[in-house]
């Protein structure tokens, strides 16, 4: 199985982007892809240090 990583940023976190991300997951399932939707590491570090 192929894997795809989709990076998101703070501005991608609201109901609209939840719908977009759900679309990515649906498309990936149809294409037999493993998908990870996550914030970039630098953003994760920023959030931990906040």
VOKOL-928338 format. One record per residue: residue number from 1; residue in one letter; z, x, y of N, C-alpha, C in turn. Coordinates in Angstrom, 1 decimal. Layout:
BEGIN
R  pos  code      nw      nu      nv     caw     cau     cav      cw      cu      cv
R  NUM     a       Z       X       Y       Z       X       Y       Z       X       Y
...
***
This chain:
BEGIN
R  pos  code      nw      nu      nv     caw     cau     cav      cw      cu      cv
R    1     x     0.0     0.9    -1.2     0.0     0.0     0.0     0.0     0.9     1.2
R    2     x    -0.8     0.6     2.2    -0.9     1.3     3.4     0.2     0.8     4.4
R    3     x     0.7     1.7     5.2     1.7     1.3     6.2     1.2     1.5     7.6
R    4     x     1.6     0.5     8.4     1.3     0.5     9.9     2.6     0.4    10.6
R    5     x     2.7     1.2    11.7     3.9     1.2    12.6     3.4     0.7    13.9
R    6     x     4.0    -0.4    14.4     3.7    -0.9    15.7     4.9    -0.7    16.6
R    7     x     4.7     0.1    17.7     5.8     0.4    18.6     5.8    -0.7    19.7
R    8     x     7.0    -1.0    20.1     7.2    -2.0    21.1     8.1    -1.4    22.2
R    9     x     8.1    -1.9    23.4     8.9    -1.5    24.5     9.8    -2.6    24.9
R   10     x    10.7    -2.3    25.8    11.7    -3.3    26.3    10.9    -4.6    26.8
R   11     x     9.8    -4.4    27.5     9.1    -5.5    28.1     8.4    -6.4    27.0
R   12     x     8.4    -5.9    25.7     7.8    -6.6    24.6     8.9    -7.5    23.9
R   13     x    10.0    -7.7    24.5    11.1    -8.4    23.9    11.3    -9.7    24.6
R   14     x    10.6   -10.7    24.2    10.8   -12.1    24.8    10.1   -13.0    23.8
R   15     x    10.3   -14.4    24.0     9.7   -15.3    23.0     8.2   -15.1    22.8
R   16     x     7.4   -14.8    23.9     6.0   -14.6    23.7     5.7   -13.4    22.8
R   17     x     6.4   -12.3    22.9     6.2   -11.2    22.1     6.7   -11.4    20.7
R   18     x     7.7   -12.2    20.5     8.1   -12.6    19.2     7.0   -13.3    18.4
R   19     x     6.3   -14.1    19.1     5.1   -14.8    18.6     4.0   -13.8    18.2
R   20     x     3.7   -12.9    19.1     2.7   -11.8    18.9     3.1   -11.0    17.7
R   21     x     4.3   -10.6    17.6     4.8    -9.8    16.5     4.7   -10.6    15.1
R   22     x     5.0   -11.9    15.2     4.8   -12.7    14.0     3.4   -12.7    13.6
R   23     x     2.5   -12.7    14.5     1.0   -12.7    14.2     0.7   -11.4    13.5
R   24     x     1.2   -10.2    14.0     1.0    -8.9    13.4     1.5    -9.0    11.9
R   25     x     2.6    -9.5    11.7     3.2    -9.6    10.3     2.3   -10.5     9.4
R   26     x     1.8   -11.6     9.9     1.0   -12.5     9.2    -0.3   -11.8     8.8
R   27     x    -0.9   -11.1     9.8    -2.2   -10.4     9.5    -2.0    -9.3     8.5
R   28     x    -0.9    -8.6     8.6    -0.6    -7.5     7.7    -0.4    -8.0     6.3
R   29     x     0.2    -9.1     6.1     0.4    -9.7     4.8    -0.9   -10.0     4.2
R   30     x    -1.8   -10.6     5.0    -3.2   -10.9     4.5    -4.0    -9.7     4.1
R   31     x    -3.7    -8.6     4.8    -4.5    -7.3     4.5    -3.7    -6.4     3.5
R   32     x    -2.6    -6.9     3.0    -1.8    -6.1     2.1    -1.3    -4.8     2.7
R   33     x    -0.8    -4.9     3.9    -0.3    -3.7     4.6     1.2    -3.9     4.8
R   34     x     1.9    -2.8     4.8     3.4    -2.7     5.1     3.5    -2.4     6.6
R   35     x     4.2    -3.3     7.3     4.3    -3.1     8.7     5.7    -2.9     9.2
R   36     x     5.9    -1.9    10.1     7.2    -1.7    10.7     7.0    -1.9    12.2
R   37     x     7.7    -2.9    12.8     7.6    -3.1    14.3     9.0    -2.6    14.8
R   38     x     8.9    -1.5    15.7    10.1    -0.9    16.2     9.9    -0.3    17.5
R   39     x    11.0    -0.1    18.2    10.9     0.6    19.5    10.7     2.1    19.3
R   40     x    10.1     2.7    20.2     9.9     4.2    20.1    11.3     4.8    20.0
R   41     x    11.4     6.0    19.4    12.7     6.7    19.2    13.4     7.0    20.5
R   42     x    12.6     7.3    21.5    13.2     7.7    22.8    13.9     6.4    23.4
R   43     x    13.4     5.3    23.2    14.0     4.0    23.6    15.3     3.7    22.9
R   44     x    15.2     4.0    21.5    16.4     3.7    20.7    17.5     4.6    21.2
R   45     x    17.2     5.9    21.5    18.2     6.8    22.0    18.8     6.4    23.3
R   46     x    17.9     5.9    24.2    18.3     5.4    25.5    19.3     4.2    25.3
R   47     x    19.0     3.3    24.4    19.8     2.1    24.2    21.2     2.5    23.7
R   48     x    21.2     3.6    22.8    22.5     4.0    22.2    23.4     4.7    23.3
R   49     x    22.7     5.3    24.2    23.5     6.1    25.3    23.8     5.2    26.4
R   50     x    23.4     3.9    26.5    23.7     3.0    27.6    25.1     2.5    27.5
***
